[in-house]
Amino acid sequence: SYYSLYLNASGRLQLHWESNIVYWTSENPSTANLTAFLTTDGSLQLRDQTFKSVWSVFGEDHNDSVSYRFLRLDLDGNLRLYSWTEASQSWRSVWQAIENQCKVFATCGKRGVCVFNASGSAECRCPFKVTDANNCLVPYEQDCASGINMQQYKNIHLYGIYPPDDSVITSSLQQCEQLCLNDPRCTVATFSNNGSPQCSIKKTNYITGYEDPSLSS
């Protein structure tokens, strides 16, 4: 997949999308020369050279009598700890790095915006045009006329994935709309205000993101 797990030079575990997007980092003191361990009692640890734990997370069955455990970076980009359940003769996830699957970068990739359905599962919905290859494309016109309308989607954070780096500007909502309308290469703008108003301009055909009622964007 596009996802990978790194232990960086400052001693933090990181989840990467492709090579330059970091979407999860373990919180620990910046200490070099650390080693990652999965312990028999069900914890993932970073230890220093004296084998002292400087960061750890625990599975929900921590300290329980479990015969087998493993850690896996799954295809959906989430890092999970699994335990073997004797009663059901199956593996179950007892910890995951990112609780909200929609916050894994490019969870929906080219297939749209990640939302949670009524049963609590993450699914991808396309606010734009779906192609034959099941890709979600922003409607794009090479000779885009001025004065075109913008569609508004509330409580959604959108970002471009090719290229993934958006240009972020401090502006008002009205200025953000105008910046996009004035730029023939702008396909989407996301405006949010969590203390400081920010406008993010995307100049790419592939747009992904996530929807959450708590998002003020």
ChimeraX commands (.cxc) that place a marker at each C-alpha (Angstrom):
marker #1 position 0.00,0.00,0.00 radius 0.5
marker #1 position 0.99,3.68,0.14 radius 0.5
marker #1 position 1.48,3.50,3.93 radius 0.5
marker #1 position 4.59,2.78,5.98 radius 0.5
marker #1 position 5.78,2.74,9.60 radius 0.5
marker #1 position 9.00,4.55,10.57 radius 0.5
marker #1 position 11.09,5.03,13.68 radius 0.5
marker #1 position 12.59,8.46,12.99 radius 0.5
marker #1 position 15.96,9.84,14.09 radius 0.5
marker #1 position 14.51,11.64,17.13 radius 0.5
marker #1 position 12.98,8.41,18.44 radius 0.5
marker #1 position 9.34,8.73,17.45 radius 0.5
marker #1 position 7.23,6.13,15.72 radius 0.5
marker #1 position 5.53,7.63,12.67 radius 0.5
marker #1 position 2.97,6.57,10.10 radius 0.5
marker #1 position 3.66,7.92,6.61 radius 0.5
marker #1 position 1.61,8.16,3.43 radius 0.5
marker #1 position 4.00,7.80,0.47 radius 0.5
marker #1 position 7.20,9.52,1.66 radius 0.5
marker #1 position 6.40,13.07,2.74 radius 0.5
marker #1 position 3.07,13.02,4.62 radius 0.5
marker #1 position 3.21,12.16,8.34 radius 0.5
marker #1 position -0.31,11.56,9.70 radius 0.5
marker #1 position 0.47,9.98,13.10 radius 0.5
marker #1 position 3.38,10.36,15.53 radius 0.5
marker #1 position 3.92,8.69,18.89 radius 0.5
marker #1 position 4.22,11.15,21.76 radius 0.5
marker #1 position 7.42,10.62,23.66 radius 0.5
marker #1 position 10.52,12.53,24.86 radius 0.5
marker #1 position 12.82,13.22,21.92 radius 0.5
marker #1 position 15.48,10.63,22.60 radius 0.5
marker #1 position 17.67,9.00,19.99 radius 0.5
marker #1 position 18.71,5.35,19.79 radius 0.5
marker #1 position 15.35,3.89,20.77 radius 0.5
marker #1 position 14.07,0.40,19.98 radius 0.5
marker #1 position 10.46,-0.69,19.53 radius 0.5
marker #1 position 9.19,-3.71,21.48 radius 0.5
marker #1 position 5.93,-5.64,21.53 radius 0.5
marker #1 position 5.75,-7.20,24.99 radius 0.5
marker #1 position 4.12,-10.50,25.95 radius 0.5
marker #1 position 1.66,-8.73,28.28 radius 0.5
marker #1 position 0.24,-6.67,25.40 radius 0.5
marker #1 position 2.00,-3.31,25.22 radius 0.5
marker #1 position 3.89,-1.55,22.44 radius 0.5
marker #1 position 6.93,0.21,23.87 radius 0.5
marker #1 position 9.86,2.38,22.87 radius 0.5
marker #1 position 12.89,1.63,25.06 radius 0.5
marker #1 position 16.20,3.43,25.44 radius 0.5
marker #1 position 19.63,1.81,25.50 radius 0.5
marker #1 position 19.21,0.80,29.15 radius 0.5
marker #1 position 15.94,-1.00,28.19 radius 0.5
marker #1 position 13.90,1.57,30.13 radius 0.5
marker #1 position 10.49,2.28,28.58 radius 0.5
marker #1 position 10.13,5.94,27.49 radius 0.5
marker #1 position 6.78,5.54,25.69 radius 0.5
marker #1 position 4.13,2.83,25.70 radius 0.5
marker #1 position 0.56,2.04,24.68 radius 0.5
marker #1 position -1.53,-0.87,25.93 radius 0.5
marker #1 position -4.00,-3.23,24.34 radius 0.5
marker #1 position -7.43,-3.42,25.99 radius 0.5
marker #1 position -6.54,-6.95,27.19 radius 0.5
marker #1 position -3.22,-5.80,28.73 radius 0.5
marker #1 position -1.98,-8.28,31.37 radius 0.5
marker #1 position -4.65,-10.83,30.38 radius 0.5
marker #1 position -3.58,-14.39,29.68 radius 0.5
marker #1 position -3.20,-14.33,25.87 radius 0.5
marker #1 position -1.24,-16.95,23.95 radius 0.5
marker #1 position -0.45,-14.96,20.81 radius 0.5
marker #1 position -0.23,-11.28,19.81 radius 0.5
marker #1 position 1.04,-9.39,16.79 radius 0.5
marker #1 position 1.38,-5.82,15.55 radius 0.5
marker #1 position 0.46,-4.98,11.96 radius 0.5
marker #1 position 0.29,-1.92,9.73 radius 0.5
marker #1 position -2.95,-2.73,7.91 radius 0.5
marker #1 position -3.75,-1.91,4.31 radius 0.5
marker #1 position -6.05,0.90,5.45 radius 0.5
marker #1 position -3.06,2.76,6.94 radius 0.5
marker #1 position -3.86,2.12,10.61 radius 0.5
marker #1 position -1.40,0.46,12.98 radius 0.5
marker #1 position -3.11,-2.21,15.10 radius 0.5
marker #1 position -2.28,-4.64,17.87 radius 0.5
marker #1 position -4.05,-8.01,17.60 radius 0.5
marker #1 position -4.67,-10.76,20.15 radius 0.5
marker #1 position -5.71,-14.37,19.65 radius 0.5
marker #1 position -9.04,-15.24,21.29 radius 0.5
marker #1 position -9.24,-18.90,22.21 radius 0.5
marker #1 position -13.03,-18.94,22.70 radius 0.5
marker #1 position -13.81,-17.77,19.15 radius 0.5
marker #1 position -10.57,-19.10,17.61 radius 0.5
marker #1 position -9.97,-15.75,15.90 radius 0.5
marker #1 position -7.82,-12.62,15.98 radius 0.5
marker #1 position -9.24,-9.36,17.31 radius 0.5
marker #1 position -7.88,-5.82,17.37 radius 0.5
marker #1 position -7.16,-4.62,20.92 radius 0.5
marker #1 position -5.49,-1.28,20.08 radius 0.5
marker #1 position -5.16,0.99,17.06 radius 0.5
marker #1 position -3.03,4.11,16.59 radius 0.5
marker #1 position -5.80,6.27,15.10 radius 0.5
marker #1 position -9.24,5.83,16.65 radius 0.5
marker #1 position -11.00,7.79,13.90 radius 0.5
marker #1 position -10.23,5.87,10.70 radius 0.5
marker #1 position -11.30,8.89,8.63 radius 0.5
marker #1 position -8.26,10.75,9.98 radius 0.5
marker #1 position -5.83,8.33,8.33 radius 0.5
marker #1 position -4.44,10.35,5.42 radius 0.5
marker #1 position -6.13,9.51,2.10 radius 0.5
marker #1 position -8.33,6.80,3.63 radius 0.5
marker #1 position -10.66,7.28,0.67 radius 0.5
marker #1 position -7.84,8.07,-1.76 radius 0.5
marker #1 position -9.37,8.92,-5.12 radius 0.5
marker #1 position -12.79,7.65,-4.01 radius 0.5
marker #1 position -14.09,10.71,-2.17 radius 0.5
marker #1 position -14.74,11.88,1.39 radius 0.5
marker #1 position -14.64,9.62,4.45 radius 0.5
marker #1 position -17.76,9.64,6.65 radius 0.5
marker #1 position -19.15,7.36,9.36 radius 0.5
marker #1 position -22.42,5.62,8.57 radius 0.5
marker #1 position -25.20,4.78,11.05 radius 0.5
marker #1 position -23.50,1.51,12.06 radius 0.5
marker #1 position -20.26,3.34,12.90 radius 0.5
marker #1 position -18.23,2.10,9.92 radius 0.5
marker #1 position -16.15,4.43,7.78 radius 0.5
marker #1 position -17.29,4.73,4.17 radius 0.5
marker #1 position -16.36,6.87,1.17 radius 0.5
marker #1 position -18.82,9.25,-0.48 radius 0.5
marker #1 position -18.17,11.38,-3.52 radius 0.5
marker #1 position -19.47,14.98,-3.56 radius 0.5
marker #1 position -18.23,15.32,-7.15 radius 0.5
marker #1 position -18.30,13.18,-10.29 radius 0.5
marker #1 position -17.58,9.42,-10.09 radius 0.5
marker #1 position -15.65,8.00,-13.06 radius 0.5
marker #1 position -15.94,4.52,-14.57 radius 0.5
marker #1 position -12.89,3.49,-12.54 radius 0.5
marker #1 position -14.75,4.44,-9.30 radius 0.5
marker #1 position -12.59,7.52,-8.82 radius 0.5
marker #1 position -14.01,10.73,-7.38 radius 0.5
marker #1 position -12.94,13.66,-9.55 radius 0.5
marker #1 position -13.45,17.38,-9.08 radius 0.5
marker #1 position -15.34,18.68,-12.16 radius 0.5
marker #1 position -12.55,20.39,-14.11 radius 0.5
marker #1 position -12.76,22.61,-17.16 radius 0.5
marker #1 position -9.55,23.58,-18.96 radius 0.5
marker #1 position -11.10,26.86,-20.14 radius 0.5
marker #1 position -12.81,27.76,-16.88 radius 0.5
marker #1 position -14.91,30.91,-17.25 radius 0.5
marker #1 position -14.92,33.60,-14.58 radius 0.5
marker #1 position -17.95,34.01,-12.34 radius 0.5
marker #1 position -18.42,30.26,-11.83 radius 0.5
marker #1 position -20.37,29.20,-8.73 radius 0.5
marker #1 position -18.90,27.38,-5.74 radius 0.5
marker #1 position -20.63,24.49,-4.01 radius 0.5
marker #1 position -20.45,24.60,-0.23 radius 0.5
marker #1 position -20.01,21.53,1.99 radius 0.5
marker #1 position -20.15,22.08,5.76 radius 0.5
marker #1 position -18.26,20.18,8.48 radius 0.5
marker #1 position -15.86,18.73,5.90 radius 0.5
marker #1 position -12.06,18.97,5.73 radius 0.5
marker #1 position -10.85,18.48,2.17 radius 0.5
marker #1 position -7.29,18.16,0.92 radius 0.5
marker #1 position -5.55,17.41,-2.34 radius 0.5
marker #1 position -3.51,14.23,-2.61 radius 0.5
marker #1 position -1.60,14.85,-5.88 radius 0.5
marker #1 position 0.23,17.03,-4.95 radius 0.5
marker #1 position -0.63,16.60,-1.25 radius 0.5
marker #1 position 0.77,19.93,-0.04 radius 0.5
marker #1 position -1.91,22.64,-0.03 radius 0.5
marker #1 position -1.16,26.34,0.26 radius 0.5
marker #1 position -2.52,27.66,3.59 radius 0.5
marker #1 position -3.33,31.36,4.01 radius 0.5
marker #1 position -4.74,33.34,6.94 radius 0.5
marker #1 position -7.94,34.93,5.65 radius 0.5
marker #1 position -11.67,35.33,6.17 radius 0.5
marker #1 position -14.27,33.01,4.64 radius 0.5
marker #1 position -15.15,35.60,1.99 radius 0.5
marker #1 position -11.49,36.15,1.10 radius 0.5
marker #1 position -10.97,32.38,0.94 radius 0.5
marker #1 position -13.82,31.97,-1.56 radius 0.5
marker #1 position -12.48,34.85,-3.65 radius 0.5
marker #1 position -8.92,33.48,-3.67 radius 0.5
marker #1 position -10.22,30.24,-5.16 radius 0.5
marker #1 position -12.54,31.94,-7.65 radius 0.5
marker #1 position -9.71,34.20,-8.86 radius 0.5
marker #1 position -7.31,31.29,-9.43 radius 0.5
marker #1 position -8.10,29.18,-12.53 radius 0.5
marker #1 position -6.08,26.28,-11.06 radius 0.5
marker #1 position -8.02,26.20,-7.76 radius 0.5
marker #1 position -10.39,23.24,-7.54 radius 0.5
marker #1 position -11.32,23.36,-3.83 radius 0.5
marker #1 position -10.82,25.64,-0.83 radius 0.5
marker #1 position -11.32,24.60,2.79 radius 0.5
marker #1 position -11.85,27.33,5.38 radius 0.5
marker #1 position -11.60,26.62,9.11 radius 0.5
marker #1 position -11.44,28.79,12.21 radius 0.5
marker #1 position -10.10,27.13,15.35 radius 0.5
marker #1 position -8.84,30.31,16.97 radius 0.5
marker #1 position -7.08,31.54,13.83 radius 0.5
marker #1 position -8.91,31.68,10.46 radius 0.5
marker #1 position -7.17,29.53,7.84 radius 0.5
marker #1 position -7.85,29.08,4.16 radius 0.5
marker #1 position -6.39,26.05,2.38 radius 0.5
marker #1 position -6.26,26.17,-1.43 radius 0.5
marker #1 position -6.04,22.97,-3.47 radius 0.5
marker #1 position -4.82,22.89,-7.07 radius 0.5
marker #1 position -5.31,19.24,-7.91 radius 0.5
marker #1 position -7.95,17.07,-9.59 radius 0.5
marker #1 position -7.96,14.45,-6.82 radius 0.5
marker #1 position -9.62,15.64,-3.63 radius 0.5
marker #1 position -10.12,13.56,-0.51 radius 0.5
marker #1 position -10.88,14.29,3.12 radius 0.5
marker #1 position -13.27,13.54,5.95 radius 0.5
marker #1 position -16.60,14.72,7.33 radius 0.5
marker #1 position -17.39,15.13,11.02 radius 0.5
marker #1 position -20.15,17.15,12.76 radius 0.5
marker #1 position -17.51,18.52,15.17 radius 0.5
marker #1 position -15.47,20.10,12.34 radius 0.5
marker #1 position -15.87,23.87,12.02 radius 0.5
marker #1 position -14.75,23.90,8.38 radius 0.5
marker link #1:1,2 radius 0.2
marker link #1:2,3 radius 0.2
marker link #1:3,4 radius 0.2
marker link #1:4,5 radius 0.2
marker link #1:5,6 radius 0.2
marker link #1:6,7 radius 0.2
marker link #1:7,8 radius 0.2
marker link #1:8,9 radius 0.2
marker link #1:9,10 radius 0.2
marker link #1:10,11 radius 0.2
marker link #1:11,12 radius 0.2
marker link #1:12,13 radius 0.2
marker link #1:13,14 radius 0.2
marker link #1:14,15 radius 0.2
marker link #1:15,16 radius 0.2
marker link #1:16,17 radius 0.2
marker link #1:17,18 radius 0.2
marker link #1:18,19 radius 0.2
marker link #1:19,20 radius 0.2
marker link #1:20,21 radius 0.2
marker link #1:21,22 radius 0.2
marker link #1:22,23 radius 0.2
marker link #1:23,24 radius 0.2
marker link #1:24,25 radius 0.2
marker link #1:25,26 radius 0.2
marker link #1:26,27 radius 0.2
marker link #1:27,28 radius 0.2
marker link #1:28,29 radius 0.2
marker link #1:29,30 radius 0.2
marker link #1:30,31 radius 0.2
marker link #1:31,32 radius 0.2
marker link #1:32,33 radius 0.2
marker link #1:33,34 radius 0.2
marker link #1:34,35 radius 0.2
marker link #1:35,36 radius 0.2
marker link #1:36,37 radius 0.2
marker link #1:37,38 radius 0.2
marker link #1:38,39 radius 0.2
marker link #1:39,40 radius 0.2
marker link #1:40,41 radius 0.2
marker link #1:41,42 radius 0.2
marker link #1:42,43 radius 0.2
marker link #1:43,44 radius 0.2
marker link #1:44,45 radius 0.2
marker link #1:45,46 radius 0.2
marker link #1:46,47 radius 0.2
marker link #1:47,48 radius 0.2
marker link #1:48,49 radius 0.2
marker link #1:49,50 radius 0.2
marker link #1:50,51 radius 0.2
marker link #1:51,52 radius 0.2
marker link #1:52,53 radius 0.2
marker link #1:53,54 radius 0.2
marker link #1:54,55 radius 0.2
marker link #1:55,56 radius 0.2
marker link #1:56,57 radius 0.2
marker link #1:57,58 radius 0.2
marker link #1:58,59 radius 0.2
marker link #1:59,60 radius 0.2
marker link #1:60,61 radius 0.2
marker link #1:61,62 radius 0.2
marker link #1:62,63 radius 0.2
marker link #1:63,64 radius 0.2
marker link #1:64,65 radius 0.2
marker link #1:65,66 radius 0.2
marker link #1:66,67 radius 0.2
marker link #1:67,68 radius 0.2
marker link #1:68,69 radius 0.2
marker link #1:69,70 radius 0.2
marker link #1:70,71 radius 0.2
marker link #1:71,72 radius 0.2
marker link #1:72,73 radius 0.2
marker link #1:73,74 radius 0.2
marker link #1:74,75 radius 0.2
marker link #1:75,76 radius 0.2
marker link #1:76,77 radius 0.2
marker link #1:77,78 radius 0.2
marker link #1:78,79 radius 0.2
marker link #1:79,80 radius 0.2
marker link #1:80,81 radius 0.2
marker link #1:81,82 radius 0.2
marker link #1:82,83 radius 0.2
marker link #1:83,84 radius 0.2
marker link #1:84,85 radius 0.2
marker link #1:85,86 radius 0.2
marker link #1:86,87 radius 0.2
marker link #1:87,88 radius 0.2
marker link #1:88,89 radius 0.2
marker link #1:89,90 radius 0.2
marker link #1:90,91 radius 0.2
marker link #1:91,92 radius 0.2
marker link #1:92,93 radius 0.2
marker link #1:93,94 radius 0.2
marker link #1:94,95 radius 0.2
marker link #1:95,96 radius 0.2
marker link #1:96,97 radius 0.2
marker link #1:97,98 radius 0.2
marker link #1:98,99 radius 0.2
marker link #1:99,100 radius 0.2
marker link #1:100,101 radius 0.2
marker link #1:101,102 radius 0.2
marker link #1:102,103 radius 0.2
marker link #1:103,104 radius 0.2
marker link #1:104,105 radius 0.2
marker link #1:105,106 radius 0.2
marker link #1:106,107 radius 0.2
marker link #1:107,108 radius 0.2
marker link #1:108,109 radius 0.2
marker link #1:109,110 radius 0.2
marker link #1:110,111 radius 0.2
marker link #1:111,112 radius 0.2
marker link #1:112,113 radius 0.2
marker link #1:113,114 radius 0.2
marker link #1:114,115 radius 0.2
marker link #1:115,116 radius 0.2
marker link #1:116,117 radius 0.2
marker link #1:117,118 radius 0.2
marker link #1:118,119 radius 0.2
marker link #1:119,120 radius 0.2
marker link #1:120,121 radius 0.2
marker link #1:121,122 radius 0.2
marker link #1:122,123 radius 0.2
marker link #1:123,124 radius 0.2
marker link #1:124,125 radius 0.2
marker link #1:125,126 radius 0.2
marker link #1:126,127 radius 0.2
marker link #1:127,128 radius 0.2
marker link #1:128,129 radius 0.2
marker link #1:129,130 radius 0.2
marker link #1:130,131 radius 0.2
marker link #1:131,132 radius 0.2
marker link #1:132,133 radius 0.2
marker link #1:133,134 radius 0.2
marker link #1:134,135 radius 0.2
marker link #1:135,136 radius 0.2
marker link #1:136,137 radius 0.2
marker link #1:137,138 radius 0.2
marker link #1:138,139 radius 0.2
marker link #1:139,140 radius 0.2
marker link #1:140,141 radius 0.2
marker link #1:141,142 radius 0.2
marker link #1:142,143 radius 0.2
marker link #1:143,144 radius 0.2
marker link #1:144,145 radius 0.2
marker link #1:145,146 radius 0.2
marker link #1:146,147 radius 0.2
marker link #1:147,148 radius 0.2
marker link #1:148,149 radius 0.2
marker link #1:149,150 radius 0.2
marker link #1:150,151 radius 0.2
marker link #1:151,152 radius 0.2
marker link #1:152,153 radius 0.2
marker link #1:153,154 radius 0.2
marker link #1:154,155 radius 0.2
marker link #1:155,156 radius 0.2
marker link #1:156,157 radius 0.2
marker link #1:157,158 radius 0.2
marker link #1:158,159 radius 0.2
marker link #1:159,160 radius 0.2
marker link #1:160,161 radius 0.2
marker link #1:161,162 radius 0.2
marker link #1:162,163 radius 0.2
marker link #1:163,164 radius 0.2
marker link #1:164,165 radius 0.2
marker link #1:165,166 radius 0.2
marker link #1:166,167 radius 0.2
marker link #1:167,168 radius 0.2
marker link #1:168,169 radius 0.2
marker link #1:169,170 radius 0.2
marker link #1:170,171 radius 0.2
marker link #1:171,172 radius 0.2
marker link #1:172,173 radius 0.2
marker link #1:173,174 radius 0.2
marker link #1:174,175 radius 0.2
marker link #1:175,176 radius 0.2
marker link #1:176,177 radius 0.2
marker link #1:177,178 radius 0.2
marker link #1:178,179 radius 0.2
marker link #1:179,180 radius 0.2
marker link #1:180,181 radius 0.2
marker link #1:181,182 radius 0.2
marker link #1:182,183 radius 0.2
marker link #1:183,184 radius 0.2
marker link #1:184,185 radius 0.2
marker link #1:185,186 radius 0.2
marker link #1:186,187 radius 0.2
marker link #1:187,188 radius 0.2
marker link #1:188,189 radius 0.2
marker link #1:189,190 radius 0.2
marker link #1:190,191 radius 0.2
marker link #1:191,192 radius 0.2
marker link #1:192,193 radius 0.2
marker link #1:193,194 radius 0.2
marker link #1:194,195 radius 0.2
marker link #1:195,196 radius 0.2
marker link #1:196,197 radius 0.2
marker link #1:197,198 radius 0.2
marker link #1:198,199 radius 0.2
marker link #1:199,200 radius 0.2
marker link #1:200,201 radius 0.2
marker link #1:201,202 radius 0.2
marker link #1:202,203 radius 0.2
marker link #1:203,204 radius 0.2
marker link #1:204,205 radius 0.2
marker link #1:205,206 radius 0.2
marker link #1:206,207 radius 0.2
marker link #1:207,208 radius 0.2
marker link #1:208,209 radius 0.2
marker link #1:209,210 radius 0.2
marker link #1:210,211 radius 0.2
marker link #1:211,212 radius 0.2
marker link #1:212,213 radius 0.2
marker link #1:213,214 radius 0.2
marker link #1:214,215 radius 0.2
marker link #1:215,216 radius 0.2
marker link #1:216,217 radius 0.2
view
